[in-house]
């Protein structure tokens, strides 16, 4: 979200395609007024927010994008080896609804030319 050309709100989401379904690996945003990152587990459990970049939203968004592009392989490996019972479920929606939402997000990302990645195997 921008206001007069200045980034006011952002979200950077790392998704992975595994066994035909899109899964959230990490979400970086400033939805609650602070630049934060949430890790997700294989069981789609959302972990507590971790503060990231102390700067303005635009700076944080660009730094986050660069961090994800440079380190997504390690992020994906950490996700693949995460425990399956950590913290809160990512959503109370049925898994079919979450999968439909991820497919919709993937289509929007592809139309806009936003990067993505795929993982294979367990």
N, CA, C and O of each residue as an XYZ file, in Angstrom:
488
protein
N       0.853     -1.152      0.000
C       0.000      0.000      0.000
C       0.913      1.234      0.000
O       1.867      1.324      0.773
N       0.594      2.165     -0.879
C       1.376      3.399     -0.926
C       0.474      4.606     -0.724
O      -0.727      4.569     -0.991
N       1.084      5.656     -0.252
C       0.391      6.929     -0.091
C       1.343      8.015     -0.589
O       2.409      8.239     -0.016
N       0.933      8.683     -1.665
C       1.779      9.715     -2.287
C       3.169      9.180     -2.622
O       4.176      9.860     -2.423
N       3.205      7.949     -3.137
C       4.460      7.344     -3.558
C       5.295      6.732     -2.455
O       6.358      6.174     -2.726
N       4.843      6.822     -1.226
C       5.589      6.268     -0.094
C       4.920      4.971      0.362
O       3.702      4.919      0.536
N       5.727      3.928      0.554
C       5.193      2.646      1.023
C       4.730      2.804      2.459
O       5.499      3.200      3.335
N       3.469      2.490      2.687
C       2.908      2.561      4.037
C       2.661      1.166      4.621
O       2.759      0.961      5.831
N       2.343      0.227      3.754
C       2.075     -1.137      4.181
C       2.606     -2.111      3.151
O       2.602     -1.816      1.956
N       3.057     -3.255      3.596
C       3.608     -4.241      2.667
C       3.451     -5.641      3.244
O       3.205     -5.820      4.437
N       3.599     -6.610      2.380
C       3.632     -8.009      2.765
C       4.491     -8.736      1.745
O       4.257     -8.630      0.541
N       5.481     -9.472      2.222
C       6.313    -10.315      1.379
C       6.092    -11.733      1.872
O       6.333    -12.038      3.040
N       5.629    -12.604      0.972
C       5.259    -13.961      1.359
C       6.090    -14.951      0.559
O       6.130    -14.884     -0.670
N       6.750    -15.864      1.250
C       7.477    -16.951      0.601
C       6.575    -18.177      0.630
O       6.215    -18.676      1.697
N       6.217    -18.652     -0.552
C       5.367    -19.830     -0.701
C       6.174    -20.939     -1.347
O       7.160    -20.680     -2.038
N       5.758    -22.162     -1.124
C       6.389    -23.305     -1.766
C       5.285    -24.236     -2.278
O       4.280    -24.457     -1.602
N       5.490    -24.775     -3.485
C       4.564    -25.748     -4.056
C       5.083    -27.124     -3.700
O       6.183    -27.510     -4.096
N       4.282    -27.860     -2.947
C       4.685    -29.188     -2.482
C       3.514    -30.125     -2.657
O       2.427    -29.893     -2.128
N       3.750    -31.194     -3.411
C       2.729    -32.209     -3.653
C       1.439    -31.587     -4.172
O       0.346    -31.994     -3.779
N       1.569    -30.595     -5.059
C       0.420    -29.983     -5.704
C      -0.282    -28.896     -4.913
O      -1.257    -28.328     -5.404
N       0.171    -28.585     -3.716
C      -0.453    -27.547     -2.891
C       0.572    -26.473     -2.541
O       1.754    -26.757     -2.345
N       0.090    -25.231     -2.466
C       0.934    -24.118     -2.051
C       0.914    -24.010     -0.538
O      -0.145    -24.091      0.084
N       2.088    -23.827      0.054
C       2.233    -23.708      1.504
C       2.987    -22.427      1.831
O       3.919    -22.046      1.123
N       2.582    -21.773      2.898
C       3.270    -20.579      3.369
C       4.502    -21.010      4.156
O       4.417    -21.865      5.038
N       5.633    -20.420      3.838
C       6.888    -20.697      4.539
C       7.204    -19.551      5.495
O       7.509    -19.768      6.668
N       7.125    -18.315      4.967
C       7.357    -17.125      5.782
C       6.484    -15.980      5.295
O       6.154    -15.884      4.113
N       6.122    -15.121      6.226
C       5.400    -13.893      5.902
C       6.110    -12.748      6.610
O       6.322    -12.779      7.822
N       6.468    -11.746      5.833
C       7.047    -10.513      6.359
C       6.026     -9.414      6.088
O       5.526     -9.307      4.968
N       5.706     -8.591      7.091
C       4.761     -7.501      6.864
C       4.858     -6.466      7.975
O       5.629     -6.603      8.925
N       4.051     -5.433      7.819
C       3.934     -4.434      8.883
C       2.460     -4.225      9.223
O       2.031     -3.106      9.505
N       1.697     -5.304      9.195
C       0.246     -5.248      9.408
C      -0.136     -4.672     10.771
O      -1.219     -4.108     10.922
N       0.732     -4.807     11.749
C       0.415     -4.322     13.099
C       1.271     -3.122     13.482
O       1.470     -2.847     14.665
N       1.781     -2.404     12.469
C       2.544     -1.185     12.725
C       4.031     -1.381     12.911
O       4.775     -0.402     12.966
N       4.488     -2.627     13.010
C       5.912     -2.913     13.159
C       6.321     -3.892     12.065
O       5.507     -4.707     11.632
N       7.555     -3.824     11.620
C       8.060     -4.758     10.613
C       8.336     -6.089     11.298
O       9.200     -6.186     12.170
N       7.584     -7.120     10.889
C       7.667     -8.424     11.553
C       7.751     -9.551     10.537
O       7.410     -9.390      9.365
N       8.221    -10.713     11.027
C       8.294    -11.920     10.223
C       7.663    -13.055     11.014
O       7.909    -13.208     12.210
N       6.843    -13.853     10.325
C       6.277    -15.073     10.899
C       6.803    -16.255     10.111
O       6.768    -16.259      8.880
N       7.286    -17.251     10.820
C       7.653    -18.524     10.196
C       6.434    -19.447     10.306
O       5.638    -19.340     11.238
N       6.309    -20.343      9.344
C       5.252    -21.349      9.365
C       5.911    -22.718      9.351
O       7.019    -22.874      8.839
N       5.232    -23.707      9.913
C       5.751    -25.068      9.936
C       5.070    -25.894      8.850
O       4.136    -25.436      8.192
N       5.554    -27.106      8.678
C       4.954    -28.034      7.709
C       3.465    -28.224      7.955
O       2.697    -28.415      7.012
N       3.058    -28.174      9.206
C       1.647    -28.362      9.556
C       0.874    -27.049      9.485
O      -0.235    -26.947     10.010
N       1.464    -26.043      8.834
C       0.846    -24.733      8.668
C       0.567    -24.049     10.001
O      -0.432    -23.347     10.160
N       1.464    -24.265     10.949
C       1.365    -23.587     12.230
C       2.174    -22.296     12.164
O       3.349    -22.303     11.797
N       1.538    -21.206     12.519
C       2.151    -19.882     12.485
C       2.891    -19.644     13.794
O       2.311    -19.787     14.870
N       4.155    -19.285     13.710
C       4.943    -19.019     14.897
C       4.835    -17.547     15.276
O       4.390    -16.713     14.488
N       5.244    -17.258     16.473
C       5.184    -15.882     16.982
C       5.989    -14.941     16.101
O       6.997    -15.330     15.510
N       5.534    -13.705     16.022
C       6.201    -12.691     15.212
C       7.593    -12.408     15.755
O       7.822    -12.383     16.965
N       8.514    -12.197     14.822
C       9.864    -11.785     15.165
C      10.088    -10.417     14.535
O       9.801    -10.235     13.352
N      10.591     -9.457     15.294
C      10.849     -8.141     14.700
C      11.952     -8.245     13.645
O      12.922     -8.983     13.812
N      11.783     -7.498     12.568
C      12.797     -7.393     11.528
C      12.984     -5.919     11.215
O      12.217     -5.099     11.720
N      13.905     -5.567     10.458
C      14.235     -4.222      9.999
C      13.524     -3.099     10.770
O      12.294     -3.043     10.802
N      14.294     -2.226     11.376
C      13.733     -1.149     12.195
C      13.384      0.103     11.400
O      12.894      1.077     11.971
N      13.629      0.095     10.090
C      13.422      1.292      9.289
C      11.990      1.501      8.843
O      11.063      0.856      9.332
N      11.835      2.415      7.906
C      10.533      2.740      7.316
C      10.010      1.534      6.545
O      10.799      0.683      6.132
N       8.682      1.440      6.340
C       8.109      0.296      5.627
C       8.732      0.048      4.250
O       8.981     -1.104      3.893
N       8.984      1.091      3.478
C       9.581      0.892      2.155
C      10.972      0.278      2.230
O      11.315     -0.607      1.446
N      11.769      0.756      3.182
C      13.111      0.197      3.387
C      13.009     -1.259      3.812
O      13.731     -2.115      3.300
N      12.109     -1.537      4.752
C      11.930     -2.895      5.251
C      11.464     -3.830      4.140
O      11.939     -4.962      4.044
N      10.537     -3.368      3.299
C      10.031     -4.192      2.205
C      11.168     -4.563      1.249
O      11.299     -5.724      0.862
N      11.986     -3.580      0.869
C      13.083     -3.847     -0.058
C      14.140     -4.756      0.578
O      14.654     -5.659     -0.082
N      14.465     -4.527      1.843
C      15.442     -5.367      2.539
C      14.923     -6.800      2.668
O      15.679     -7.759      2.516
N      13.641     -6.931      2.947
C      13.037     -8.255      3.075
C      13.058     -8.988      1.742
O      13.412    -10.165      1.679
N      12.680     -8.291      0.682
C      12.704     -8.898     -0.656
C      14.101     -9.413     -0.966
O      14.263    -10.539     -1.435
N      15.106     -8.592     -0.706
C      16.484     -9.000     -0.977
C      16.888    -10.195     -0.121
O      17.555    -11.110     -0.602
N      16.483    -10.186      1.150
C      16.803    -11.291      2.055
C      16.178    -12.590      1.563
O      16.831    -13.634      1.566
N      14.921    -12.531      1.141
C      14.239    -13.739      0.658
C      14.889    -14.233     -0.627
O      15.126    -15.432     -0.773
N      15.178    -13.344     -1.548
C      15.809    -13.755     -2.808
C      17.184    -14.388     -2.565
O      17.549    -15.353     -3.236
N      17.935    -13.853     -1.617
C      19.279    -14.364     -1.339
C      19.268    -15.635     -0.494
O      20.183    -16.452     -0.594
N      18.243    -15.808      0.335
C      18.284    -16.907      1.300
C      17.121    -17.878      1.259
O      16.936    -18.654      2.196
N      16.323    -17.852      0.183
C      15.118    -18.683      0.183
C      15.425    -20.172      0.283
O      14.627    -20.919      0.849
N      16.560    -20.626     -0.252
C      16.867    -22.059     -0.180
C      17.030    -22.507      1.273
O      16.523    -23.561      1.659
N      17.738    -21.704      2.083
C      17.900    -22.038      3.502
C      16.567    -21.934      4.239
O      16.284    -22.731      5.134
N      15.750    -20.952      3.862
C      14.431    -20.796      4.478
C      13.562    -22.014      4.194
O      12.866    -22.515      5.077
N      13.612    -22.485      2.943
C      12.824    -23.663      2.574
C      13.315    -24.901      3.310
O      12.509    -25.721      3.749
N      14.626    -25.043      3.449
C      15.177    -26.192      4.168
C      14.741    -26.166      5.633
O      14.378    -27.201      6.192
N      14.777    -24.994      6.249
C      14.321    -24.880      7.643
C      12.847    -25.247      7.741
O      12.438    -25.899      8.702
N      12.047    -24.842      6.768
C      10.618    -25.167      6.763
C      10.422    -26.673      6.622
O       9.597    -27.264      7.318
N      11.185    -27.294      5.715
C      11.043    -28.741      5.494
C      11.372    -29.551      6.741
O      10.828    -30.637      6.940
N      12.266    -29.024      7.586
C      12.684    -29.765      8.773
C      11.985    -29.276     10.047
O      12.321    -29.715     11.147
N      11.015    -28.368      9.897
C      10.315    -27.836     11.071
C       9.449    -28.909     11.719
O       8.947    -29.819     11.061
N       9.293    -28.770     13.025
C       8.384    -29.679     13.733
C       6.969    -29.364     13.282
O       6.679    -28.248     12.849
N       6.103    -30.339     13.384
C       4.749    -30.160     12.863
C       3.746    -29.710     13.919
O       2.574    -29.519     13.596
N       4.163    -29.536     15.157
C       3.191    -29.216     16.199
C       3.483    -27.907     16.911
O       3.135    -27.746     18.081
N       4.119    -26.970     16.217
C       4.502    -25.717     16.855
C       3.389    -24.682     16.821
O       2.827    -24.410     15.760
N       3.078    -24.121     17.933
C       2.202    -22.972     18.097
C       0.844    -23.069     17.417
O       0.266    -24.151     17.306
N       0.343    -21.921     16.962
C      -1.035    -21.800     16.509
C      -1.250    -22.316     15.097
O      -0.357    -22.191     14.259
N      -2.415    -22.896     14.810
C      -2.725    -23.196     13.417
C      -2.765    -21.884     12.638
O      -3.235    -20.871     13.156
N      -2.280    -21.895     11.409
C      -2.227    -20.679     10.601
C      -3.606    -20.133     10.315
O      -3.766    -18.928     10.119
N      -4.597    -20.988     10.289
C      -5.939    -20.520      9.965
C      -6.951    -21.504     10.509
O      -6.681    -22.701     10.611
N      -8.110    -20.996     10.855
C      -9.181    -21.882     11.282
C     -10.030    -22.329     10.104
O     -10.974    -23.101     10.271
N      -9.692    -21.839      8.894
C     -10.428    -22.260      7.708
C     -10.123    -23.714      7.401
O      -9.034    -24.194      7.718
N     -11.056    -24.420      6.793
C     -10.758    -25.786      6.353
C      -9.597    -25.761      5.365
O      -9.399    -24.771      4.660
N      -8.833    -26.845      5.313
C      -7.649    -26.856      4.457
C      -7.995    -26.626      2.995
O      -7.184    -26.048      2.271
N      -9.158    -27.050      2.532
C      -9.546    -26.810      1.143
C      -9.676    -25.312      0.868
O      -9.315    -24.849     -0.214
N     -10.185    -24.556      1.834
C     -10.309    -23.105      1.661
C      -8.939    -22.443      1.644
O      -8.700    -21.528      0.856
N      -8.030    -22.904      2.516
C      -6.678    -22.350      2.516
C      -5.993    -22.649      1.197
O      -5.318    -21.784      0.637
N      -6.162    -23.880      0.689
C      -5.534    -24.253     -0.581
C      -6.081    -23.399     -1.716
O      -5.319    -22.963     -2.579
N      -7.380    -23.153     -1.732
C      -7.979    -22.310     -2.772
C      -7.427    -20.893     -2.684
O      -7.167    -20.265     -3.710
N      -7.248    -20.387     -1.480
C      -6.683    -19.058     -1.289
C      -5.250    -18.986     -1.785
O      -4.850    -17.997     -2.399
N      -4.469    -20.036     -1.519
C      -3.083    -20.066     -2.000
C      -3.039    -20.120     -3.525
O      -2.208    -19.456     -4.146
N      -3.935    -20.911     -4.135
C      -3.960    -20.987     -5.596
C      -4.296    -19.623     -6.192
O      -3.700    -19.210     -7.187
N      -5.244    -18.933     -5.587
C      -5.618    -17.606     -6.058
C      -4.438    -16.644     -5.930
O      -4.166    -15.869     -6.846
N      -3.741    -16.693     -4.799
C      -2.578    -15.841     -4.588
C      -1.489    -16.161     -5.599
O      -0.858    -15.254     -6.141
N      -1.267    -17.442     -5.854
C      -0.255    -17.840     -6.826
C      -0.574    -17.272     -8.201
O       0.322    -16.757     -8.869
N      -1.815    -17.351     -8.637
C      -2.198    -16.815     -9.948
C      -1.951    -15.312    -10.007
O      -1.442    -14.806    -11.007
N      -2.310    -14.593     -8.938
C      -2.089    -13.146     -8.909
C      -0.595    -12.830     -8.969
O      -0.178    -11.904     -9.665
N       0.206    -13.603     -8.235
C       1.652    -13.380     -8.229
C       2.235    -13.629     -9.612
O       3.079    -12.860    -10.073
N       1.797    -14.695    -10.281
C       2.325    -14.996    -11.606
C       1.940    -13.911    -12.606
O       2.760    -13.526    -13.439
N       0.705    -13.412    -12.538
C       0.271    -12.349    -13.451
C       1.109    -11.095    -13.264
O       1.387    -10.385    -14.231
N       1.513    -10.816    -12.032
C       2.287     -9.613    -11.746
C       3.785     -9.832    -11.906
O       4.569     -8.897    -11.744
N       4.193    -11.072    -12.226
C       5.609    -11.359    -12.408
C       6.384    -11.435    -11.117
O       7.600    -11.247    -11.115
N       5.704    -11.709    -10.011
C       6.359    -11.813     -8.711
C       6.972    -13.199     -8.602
O       6.374    -14.188     -9.025
N       8.156    -13.264     -8.038
C       8.867    -14.530     -7.981
C       8.138    -15.552     -7.121
O       7.288    -15.211     -6.299
N       8.490    -16.794     -7.333
C       7.991    -17.914     -6.548
C       9.023    -19.017     -6.627
O      10.015    -18.894     -7.346
N       8.802    -20.073     -5.907
C       9.711    -21.199     -5.978
C       8.927    -22.471     -5.760
O       7.822    -22.452     -5.220
N       9.503    -23.566     -6.182
C       8.848    -24.853     -6.005
C       9.804    -25.763     -5.261
O      11.023    -25.636     -5.379
N       9.244    -26.675     -4.499
C      10.053    -27.678     -3.816
C       9.530    -29.034     -4.217
O       8.343    -29.204     -4.494
N      10.417    -29.985     -4.244
C       9.987    -31.339     -4.552
C      10.434    -32.260     -3.437
O      11.333    -31.939     -2.661
N       9.801    -33.384     -3.377
C      10.176    -34.372     -2.369
C       9.577    -34.053     -1.009
O       8.829    -33.087     -0.856
N       9.918    -34.885     -0.016
C       9.366    -34.687      1.338
C       9.902    -33.482      2.034
O       9.521    -33.205      3.171
